[in-house]
């Protein structure tokens, strides 16, 4: 019984320790790296937006045909 309680008590300690080690290893991106990440995210937004636009563009007439154009 005591071993089970000790294992349960160690879980938050291990989580906090691992989290603090992870944060210590992380570094802030420099300006060049930040610009590259921002460009990649921006391109992703544009691509996903274009895909969504074309799907909606195709969906509206197909939906009107299927529903009967009421």
C-alpha positions in Angstrom: 0.0 0.0 0.0 2.8 2.4 0.9 4.6 1.6 -2.4 1.5 2.5 -4.4 1.1 5.8 -2.6 4.8 6.6 -3.1 4.5 5.9 -6.8 1.4 8.2 -7.1 3.3 10.9 -5.1 6.3 10.7 -7.4 4.3 11.3 -10.6 3.8 15.1 -10.1 7.4 15.4 -8.9 8.7 13.7 -12.1 6.3 15.8 -14.3 7.6 19.1 -12.7 11.2 18.0 -13.0 10.9 17.0 -16.6 9.0 20.2 -17.4 11.6 22.4 -15.8 14.4 20.6 -17.7 12.5 21.1 -21.0 12.0 24.8 -20.4 15.7 25.2 -19.4 16.7 23.6 -22.7 14.4 25.7 -24.8 15.9 28.8 -26.5 14.3 31.9 -27.9 14.4 32.1 -31.7 16.6 34.8 -33.2 15.1 37.2 -35.7 15.9 35.2 -38.8 14.5 32.0 -37.4 11.3 33.9 -36.2 10.8 35.3 -39.7 11.2 31.8 -41.3 8.6 30.3 -38.9 6.2 33.2 -39.5 6.5 32.8 -43.3 5.9 29.1 -43.0 2.8 29.6 -40.8 1.6 32.3 -43.2 2.0 30.1 -46.2 0.1 27.4 -44.3 -2.8 29.8 -43.6 -2.9 30.8 -47.3 -2.8 27.3 -48.6 -5.5 26.0 -46.2 -7.6 29.1 -46.9 -7.4 28.5 -50.6 -8.3 24.8 -50.2 -11.3 25.8 -48.1 -12.4 28.4 -50.6 -12.3 26.1 -53.6 -14.1 23.3 -51.6 -16.8 25.8 -50.7 -16.9 27.1 -54.3 -17.6 23.5 -55.5 -19.9 22.6 -52.7 -22.4 25.4 -53.2 -23.5 24.4 -56.8 -23.4 20.7 -56.0 -25.6 21.3 -52.9 -28.0 23.4 -54.9 -28.3 20.6 -57.5 -28.8 17.9 -54.8 -31.3 19.9 -52.7 -33.2 21.0 -55.8 -32.5 24.7 -55.9 -35.3 25.7 -53.6 
